[in-house]
């Protein structure tokens, strides 16, 4: 991942780092039914009068800049607009050295909230795709208002003993739409040496969240250590030395 950040200037990464451009790519490749309804996008004042909470407010040029605007929170429009303005001031590529974020237009967007069948937030399935094939699936869920990293599975839904802070002793039932998730992720990852396809699993429907080019910025601390090597083994960098030298030459040419 650090090699990618330093030497791979694939222009597709800028598309993946732009949430609006990603939406357009998903619609073109697999259909509009796989993206959450978009209420508004723009770079100016948020049209609060035209929006009915709850909804998600996001920036389009960064990661982690997201706010669930509830009816209560929506009363403080000034605070929401100030937070959005702070997002727009930030150049995300400089934070972790992720060049795909450079040049992404700084905008805001408002999407409909997605709900699971029980009315709660859906689980997120993060599918690690290498050369158009899913190798590993990571499940993330919300518990007591916090995002928790749950479990890692093979595409056949065999649980791996991988984890970050601790191994969670709980069941992770096989998703009903697992085969569809894998097919869609492989369609979106075709022709790319590696991409992570993030899917919101609502039970009877699935939606693409993001196409992630820089998972955890390459800084995740896997347990056991072998998990990191195993995940990296799926990633085949073609001619890395020559491509690195070419990238360096281009910068200084």
Phi, psi and omega in degrees: 000322177294325176299315179301314182298326183275325194232348185258110182254036179305122182297341177296333181298327178293326175294314181296329182278353179254111186298326178287320177294324177297317177304313181297320179295316180297315179300317182293323186273320187231348174122153184290342181289353182258010174238146179295149177304134180259120182273326185192152169211150180169179182244005183250217181292139178287130182278073186304322184295337181265002184244137178247117178296156001275153175204163177260126172259130182223157164272158182260355191241016185208176177246140177085357179267086184214144181220129172274112181268106176272173179299321180293313181295327183296345179292333181261074183297324182297319181293319179295315180295323179294319178296318178297320179296322177295321176301315184293338179281343190268131173267104189291334183297333183282339186293315182235013179066042181253097190293341180299337180280346179292135177084356177287127179302137181271108183222174175241158176213154179234123180241156176292146175289146178254139183232145174283175183299331180274004179088355179268181179292142181287156171285151179251128176255121180254110186260118180273113186250129179234121181049043175079012179231131176288130180250322185215146177235126179251128179259132178237140181218166180256129179224123181053042177079001181246144177279125181245138175274114192272291188204163175242138179226159169282168176300337176275006179066040168266127185286137176264157180273022180281147173195175176254273182283319179200156178277125183272122179272075177211161181279145173234090184301149178300126180298140180298326184253031183302314181299321178293319178301314181296316180299315181294316180299320180288328174296316182287332182267003181298134177083006180239136182295327175200136171208149174254124181258115183263122186237130173274122184260102180268008179096293180259353177216155177231149181225142176282128176271296181214163167248110191260118181271337186232072183303120178052022183055023179073020185244010181295138179261096183282147168233128354287171179302328182300334180298320179297316180293322180295315179297318179293334181295333180286341187267111181258105175277124182269125179049054185298323182292312180298319180292324177294316179296322178295319179296318179295317179298321180295321180295325186255005182283000000 
